[in-house]
Amino acid sequence: MPRTRVYSGMNKERRFEALVSGHSALLYRYAYWLCDGHHASAEDVVQETFLRAWKSLDQLQEHQAAKAWLMTILRRENARRFERKQFDIVDVELDDVALNDDRFEFELDSHELRRAILQLDHAYRDPLLLQAIGGFSCEEIANILDLGKGAVMTRVFRAKKMLMDIMNPQASEASHG
Protein backbone atom coordinates (compact mmCIF):
# COMPACT_ATOMS: atom_id res chain seq x y z
CA MET A 1 0.00 0.00 0.00
CA PRO A 2 1.55 3.32 -1.02
CA ARG A 3 2.26 5.82 1.71
CA THR A 4 0.61 9.23 1.44
CA ARG A 5 2.30 12.54 2.00
CA VAL A 6 1.34 14.44 5.12
CA TYR A 7 -1.80 16.48 4.61
CA SER A 8 -1.26 16.60 0.86
CA GLY A 9 -2.57 19.79 -0.68
CA MET A 10 -2.27 21.83 2.54
CA ASN A 11 0.17 24.67 2.99
CA LYS A 12 2.70 24.54 5.81
CA GLU A 13 0.63 26.71 8.18
CA ARG A 14 -2.47 24.52 7.80
CA ARG A 15 -0.45 21.30 8.23
CA PHE A 16 1.09 22.74 11.38
CA GLU A 17 -2.28 23.86 12.75
CA ALA A 18 -3.60 20.34 12.15
CA LEU A 19 -0.63 18.87 14.05
CA VAL A 20 -1.09 21.25 16.98
CA SER A 21 -4.83 20.74 17.26
CA GLY A 22 -4.54 16.98 16.84
CA HIS A 23 -1.68 16.32 19.26
CA SER A 24 -1.34 19.15 21.79
CA ALA A 25 -3.40 17.48 24.53
CA LEU A 26 -1.44 14.23 24.27
CA LEU A 27 1.89 16.06 24.22
CA TYR A 28 0.91 18.09 27.27
CA ARG A 29 -0.12 14.97 29.21
CA TYR A 30 3.18 13.26 28.43
CA ALA A 31 5.22 16.40 29.17
CA TYR A 32 3.36 16.79 32.46
CA TRP A 33 4.60 13.34 33.51
CA LEU A 34 8.13 13.95 32.24
CA CYS A 35 8.22 17.21 34.18
CA ASP A 36 7.06 15.46 37.37
CA GLY A 37 3.78 17.32 37.49
CA HIS A 38 5.16 20.84 36.99
CA HIS A 39 2.62 22.60 34.73
CA ALA A 40 4.80 25.52 33.62
CA SER A 41 7.68 23.22 32.66
CA ALA A 42 5.32 20.93 30.76
CA GLU A 43 3.90 23.89 28.85
CA ASP A 44 7.42 25.12 28.05
CA VAL A 45 8.46 21.71 26.75
CA VAL A 46 5.36 21.45 24.56
CA GLN A 47 5.92 24.97 23.22
CA GLU A 48 9.55 24.14 22.40
CA THR A 49 8.41 20.88 20.80
CA PHE A 50 6.03 22.70 18.49
CA LEU A 51 8.65 25.32 17.68
CA ARG A 52 11.11 22.61 16.66
CA ALA A 53 8.35 20.76 14.79
CA TRP A 54 7.53 23.93 12.84
CA LYS A 55 11.17 24.35 11.83
CA SER A 56 11.37 20.69 10.74
CA LEU A 57 7.86 20.20 9.38
CA ASP A 58 9.10 19.43 5.87
CA GLN A 59 10.94 16.38 7.28
CA LEU A 60 7.65 14.78 8.29
CA GLN A 61 6.73 12.72 5.25
CA GLU A 62 3.77 10.67 6.47
CA HIS A 63 0.67 11.60 8.44
CA GLN A 64 0.74 8.27 10.33
CA ALA A 65 4.19 9.08 11.74
CA ALA A 66 3.24 12.48 13.19
CA LYS A 67 2.40 11.30 16.73
CA ALA A 68 5.63 9.34 17.20
CA TRP A 69 7.64 12.12 15.52
CA LEU A 70 6.23 14.73 17.92
CA MET A 71 6.77 12.49 20.97
CA THR A 72 10.40 12.00 19.96
CA ILE A 73 10.88 15.75 19.61
CA LEU A 74 9.21 16.28 23.00
CA ARG A 75 11.52 13.79 24.74
CA ARG A 76 14.56 15.50 23.21
CA GLU A 77 13.29 18.94 24.22
CA ASN A 78 12.76 17.68 27.75
CA ALA A 79 16.35 16.43 27.83
CA ARG A 80 17.56 19.81 26.55
CA ARG A 81 15.93 21.49 29.57
CA PHE A 82 18.62 19.94 31.73
CA GLU A 83 21.43 20.74 29.30
CA ARG A 84 20.49 24.44 28.99
CA LYS A 85 20.20 25.58 32.57
CA GLN A 86 20.56 24.68 36.18
CA PHE A 87 17.37 24.47 38.16
CA ASP A 88 16.87 25.54 41.73
CA ILE A 89 15.75 22.47 43.62
CA VAL A 90 12.77 22.97 45.89
CA ASP A 91 11.22 20.24 48.00
CA VAL A 92 7.51 20.02 47.31
CA GLU A 93 5.18 17.46 48.76
CA LEU A 94 3.21 15.60 46.12
CA ASP A 95 0.05 16.52 47.99
CA ASP A 96 0.79 20.15 47.13
CA VAL A 97 0.76 19.40 43.39
CA ALA A 98 -2.59 20.04 41.74
CA LEU A 99 -3.71 16.89 39.93
CA ASN A 100 -7.06 18.21 38.70
CA ASP A 101 -5.91 20.83 36.21
CA ASP A 102 -8.41 21.35 33.37
CA ARG A 103 -5.65 20.80 30.81
CA PHE A 104 -4.83 17.42 32.34
CA GLU A 105 -7.53 15.28 30.76
CA PHE A 106 -6.12 11.97 31.98
CA GLU A 107 -7.89 11.04 35.20
CA LEU A 108 -6.08 8.91 37.73
CA ASP A 109 -7.81 6.45 40.00
CA SER A 110 -5.92 7.78 43.00
CA HIS A 111 -3.14 10.00 44.25
CA GLU A 112 -1.37 6.81 45.32
CA LEU A 113 -1.09 5.60 41.74
CA ARG A 114 0.49 8.88 40.68
CA ARG A 115 2.95 8.72 43.58
CA ALA A 116 3.79 5.13 42.70
CA ILE A 117 4.43 6.02 39.05
CA LEU A 118 6.65 8.93 40.07
CA GLN A 119 8.73 6.52 42.16
CA LEU A 120 9.67 4.51 39.08
CA ASP A 121 13.01 5.12 37.44
CA HIS A 122 12.65 6.90 34.07
CA ALA A 123 13.87 3.74 32.31
CA TYR A 124 10.64 2.05 33.42
CA ARG A 125 8.34 5.06 33.72
CA ASP A 126 8.84 6.36 30.17
CA PRO A 127 7.81 3.20 28.29
CA LEU A 128 4.87 2.66 30.65
CA LEU A 129 3.60 6.21 30.16
CA LEU A 130 4.08 6.08 26.40
CA GLN A 131 1.94 2.95 26.37
CA ALA A 132 -0.68 4.10 28.89
CA ILE A 133 -0.98 7.77 27.93
CA GLY A 134 0.19 7.78 24.33
CA GLY A 135 -1.36 4.48 23.30
CA PHE A 136 1.82 3.49 21.49
CA SER A 137 2.64 -0.11 20.61
CA CYS A 138 5.86 -1.69 21.91
CA GLU A 139 7.39 -1.31 18.46
CA GLU A 140 6.54 2.41 18.35
CA ILE A 141 7.90 2.90 21.88
CA ALA A 142 11.09 1.11 20.85
CA ASN A 143 11.53 3.59 18.00
CA ILE A 144 10.80 6.62 20.19
CA LEU A 145 13.16 5.51 22.99
CA ASP A 146 15.75 3.99 20.64
CA LEU A 147 15.47 0.57 22.29
CA GLY A 148 14.77 -2.93 21.08
CA LYS A 149 11.16 -4.13 21.13
CA GLY A 150 12.08 -6.86 23.63
CA ALA A 151 13.63 -4.30 25.97
CA VAL A 152 10.44 -2.22 25.84
CA MET A 153 8.26 -5.24 26.58
CA THR A 154 10.49 -6.17 29.52
CA ARG A 155 10.52 -2.62 30.91
CA VAL A 156 6.73 -2.27 30.65
CA PHE A 157 6.26 -5.64 32.36
CA ARG A 158 8.72 -4.73 35.13
CA ALA A 159 7.17 -1.28 35.54
CA LYS A 160 3.76 -2.84 36.09
CA LYS A 161 5.23 -5.32 38.57
CA MET A 162 7.01 -2.51 40.43
CA LEU A 163 3.77 -0.53 40.58
CA MET A 164 1.96 -3.51 42.05
CA ASP A 165 4.72 -3.91 44.64
CA ILE A 166 4.60 -0.20 45.53
CA MET A 167 0.82 -0.07 45.66
CA ASN A 168 0.40 -3.30 47.66
CA PRO A 169 3.62 -4.12 49.56
CA GLN A 170 1.91 -6.77 51.74
CA ALA A 171 0.96 -8.84 48.68
CA SER A 172 4.49 -8.47 47.35
CA GLU A 173 5.99 -9.69 50.64
CA ALA A 174 3.57 -12.65 50.74
CA SER A 175 4.49 -13.73 47.20
CA HIS A 176 8.22 -13.53 47.96
CA GLY A 177 8.08 -15.02 51.42
HUGIRA-V247518 format. One record per backbone hydrogen bond with DSSP energy under -0.5 kcal/mol. NH is the residue of the N-H (numbers start at 0). CO is the residue of the C=O. If there is no record, write none. Layout:
<<NH:CO> <NH:CO>>
//
This chain:
<<5:60> <7:4> <9:6> <14:10> <15:11> <16:12> <17:13> <18:14> <19:15> <20:16> <21:17> <22:18> <23:19> <26:22> <27:23> <28:24> <29:25> <30:26> <31:27> <32:28> <33:29> <34:30> <35:32> <36:31> <37:34> <38:36> <41:37> <42:38> <43:39> <44:40> <45:41> <46:42> <47:43> <48:44> <49:45> <50:46> <51:47> <52:48> <53:49> <54:50> <55:51> <56:53> <58:55> <59:55> <59:56> <60:58> <62:3> <64:61> <65:62> <68:64> <69:65> <70:66> <71:67> <72:68> <73:69> <74:70> <75:71> <76:72> <77:73> <78:74> <79:75> <80:76> <81:77> <81:78> <82:78> <83:79> <84:80> <89:87> <95:92> <96:93> <103:100> <104:102> <106:104> <113:109> <114:110> <115:111> <116:112> <117:113> <118:114> <118:115> <119:115> <119:116> <123:120> <124:120> <125:121> <127:123> <128:124> <129:125> <130:126> <131:127> <132:128> <133:128> <134:130> <135:129> <140:136> <141:137> <142:138> <143:139> <144:140> <145:141> <146:141> <151:147> <152:148> <153:149> <154:150> <155:151> <156:152> <157:153> <158:154> <159:155> <160:156> <161:157> <162:158> <163:159> <164:160> <165:161> <166:162> <167:163> <168:165> <171:167> <172:168> <173:169> <174:170> <175:171> <176:172>>
//
